Amino acid sequence: MPHQILAATFDRWAAAGRGAEMESEHGDVARQVIAGMGIRAGDQILDLGCGSGWATRLLAKAAAGAQATGIDISPAMVAEAERLHSNTIRARYAVGSFEKLDLADARFQRVFSLEALYYAPNLAAALAEIRRVMKPGGTLDVVNEYYVENEGTAFWPEQTGVPMIRLGEASWRAELERAGFTDVSSRRVVDSRGLGDPAHFRPSACYPDWRTWNDVHSAGFLWLHAVKPR
Ligand SMILES: C[S@@+](CC[C@H](N)C(=O)[O-])C[C@H]1O[C@@H](n2cnc3c(N)ncnc32)[C@H](O)[C@@H]1O
C-alpha cells in the first residue's frame, strides 16, 4: 500500500511538470556531488529514485563508457525519463522500489540517490537491497535536503502528503553503519548559485516564501558517503 501511494503521488508530480522543476532546484548540487564521486570509465551506476532521469543521464556522462540505471516507483516519472532520453547516452530506466530491486547481486560500482531515500517505507530493507546490488568496494552517495538540522524542510510531509523519514546527520550515518557499510562520512553541499535576487524569487511547493528559501538554502543538502566492504 505505501508503494501504491508513493507511485500515485509522484505520478501526479510528473504530470505537473515537477521533474523539470526538481532538475532546476537540485541540478547544481547534483553536479557538485557527481564531480566528487570519482566515477571511472566503464563504471556501472545505479540512480535510486531517478524521477525524470536527468541525474541518471549526468551520471552516465561522467566518464567514458559508464552506464547508468535509474529506478523509480512512479511509472509516469519513468515514462518522462524515457521521453527525455537520448540514444547517445548509456542510460536505462525502470519502475521498481528501493526495497525490492529487480537487479543482480554485486552489479554496481556506484549507487547514487538524490532527494529520494527518505521516502523509503522500510529504510533498513532498502539499505540491505542497495548493499546486495553493490560490488564489494563500491560506493554509495545519498543526498538529502530533508533532514533534522535543515529545519525549514520540516513541513514537507504535510506538503507531499506521504510519510517521510526525518533523521539527523548522525542518525543517517548510524543507519548506514547498521546496514553494514564502512567509511561512512557526511558533509553539507550548498547550491553554488546562491540565493538569487529576492525580486525574482518564485515560490514553489518546497520553498513557499523567501525566508524559508533562505533557511533551507543556507543549511544545504546533506551528502552521505559510504563503502560496501570488500
Ligand atoms: C523528490 S523526487 C527526486 C527525483 C530525482 N532524484 C530528482 O532529484 O529530481 C523522489 C523520487 O523518488 C521516488 N521514490 C519514492 N519512494 C520510492 C521507493 N520506495 N522506491 C523507488 N522510488 C521511490 C519518487 O517516485 C520520486 O520520483
The ligand as a Gaussian input file, in Angstrom:
#p B3LYP/6-31G(d) Opt

LIG

0 1
 C       11.713000      14.169000      -4.705000
 S       11.776000      13.077000      -6.069000
 C       13.504000      13.203000      -6.575000
 C       13.708000      12.741000      -8.007000
 C       15.127000      12.940000      -8.539000
 N       16.109000      12.202000      -7.793000
 C       15.466000      14.412000      -8.590000
 O       16.232000      14.887000      -7.749000
 O       14.919000      15.099000      -9.477000
 C       11.743000      11.476000      -5.276000
 C       11.620000      10.315000      -6.256000
 O       11.774000       9.088000      -5.544000
 C       10.814000       8.161000      -5.998000
 N       10.531000       7.209000      -4.901000
 C        9.974000       7.497000      -3.694000
 N        9.883000       6.398000      -2.944000
 C       10.387000       5.375000      -3.668000
 C       10.584000       3.984000      -3.417000
 N       10.235000       3.422000      -2.243000
 N       11.139000       3.224000      -4.389000
 C       11.517000       3.797000      -5.581000
 N       11.355000       5.113000      -5.874000
 C       10.805000       5.905000      -4.925000
 C        9.619000       9.010000      -6.388000
 O        8.761000       8.383000      -7.296000
 C       10.269000      10.272000      -6.937000
 O       10.413000      10.259000      -8.341000

